Each structure stands twice: as C-alpha cells, then as structure tokens.
C-alpha cells in the first residue's frame, strides 16, 4: 500500500492511501486539475512521479493539431 503523509502540526499528521480514485495533478499548460490513473500512466514506459507531467485532454488535442 502506498500513501501520502502530511504533517499538519506538531501533534497531528494526515495519511491518505493512494488509490485509483484519488490521484490528481495540474496540466502544466493551462493549470486545469485532472484525475490521473497511475497504472495507465506508467504501464508502458519508464517514468517517475517527480518529473512526469500530464496534459489535460484539451491541451493534448491542441498539441497534436499543431504537429500536423
């Protein structure tokens, strides 16, 4: 099991289990919050949580349009 832990104060901390329903990020281009499926994200490639960025569907579509 993976979880995130955040110290709230000297006497309290919050632990949340990482599941397929509670991982989110922000699109690096527009800032929109998007839900991220970690299994899908890492299934076909070597990546890490620190340097990986995920685009929202709209920005992804705009990037593809500009390349063609």
C-alpha positions as CSV (number, residue, x, y, z in Angstrom):
1,X,0.0,0.0,0.0
2,X,1.2,3.5,-0.8
3,X,0.1,6.6,1.0
4,X,0.9,10.2,1.3
5,X,1.6,11.8,4.7
6,X,1.4,15.5,5.6
7,X,2.3,16.9,9.0
8,X,-0.4,19.3,9.9
9,X,1.0,20.4,13.3
10,X,3.5,19.1,15.9
11,X,0.8,16.7,17.2
12,X,-1.1,15.8,14.0
13,X,-0.5,14.3,10.6
14,X,-2.8,13.2,7.8
15,X,-2.2,9.9,6.0
16,X,-4.2,9.1,2.8
17,X,-3.9,5.8,0.9
18,X,-3.1,6.3,-2.8
19,X,-5.8,4.6,-4.9
20,X,-7.0,4.7,-8.5
21,X,-9.6,7.4,-7.5
22,X,-7.6,10.0,-5.5
23,X,-4.5,10.9,-7.6
24,X,-4.7,14.4,-9.3
25,X,-2.4,16.8,-11.0
26,X,-2.5,20.1,-12.8
27,X,-2.0,20.5,-16.6
28,X,1.4,22.3,-17.0
29,X,0.0,24.4,-19.8
30,X,-3.5,25.6,-18.6
31,X,-3.4,24.7,-14.9
32,X,-6.7,22.6,-15.1
33,X,-6.9,19.9,-12.4
34,X,-7.1,16.5,-13.9
35,X,-7.5,13.0,-12.4
36,X,-4.5,10.7,-13.1
37,X,-4.6,6.9,-13.4
38,X,-1.1,5.9,-12.2
39,X,-1.4,2.4,-13.6
40,X,-2.3,3.7,-17.1
41,X,0.4,6.4,-16.9
42,X,3.3,4.0,-16.1
43,X,2.2,0.8,-17.8
44,X,4.2,1.3,-21.0
45,X,7.2,3.4,-20.0
46,X,9.9,4.2,-17.5
47,X,8.9,7.3,-15.6
48,X,8.9,8.8,-12.2
49,X,6.5,10.8,-10.2
50,X,8.8,13.8,-9.8
51,X,9.4,14.6,-13.5
52,X,6.3,13.3,-15.2
53,X,3.8,15.9,-16.3
54,X,0.3,15.1,-17.7
55,X,-1.6,17.4,-20.1
56,X,-5.4,17.8,-19.9
57,X,-7.3,16.4,-22.9
58,X,-7.8,19.9,-24.4
59,X,-4.1,20.8,-24.3
60,X,-3.2,17.4,-25.6
61,X,-5.5,17.8,-28.6
62,X,-4.1,21.3,-29.3
63,X,-0.5,19.9,-29.2
64,X,-1.4,17.2,-31.7
65,X,-3.2,19.7,-34.0
66,X,-0.1,21.9,-34.1
67,X,2.2,19.0,-35.0
68,X,0.2,18.1,-38.1
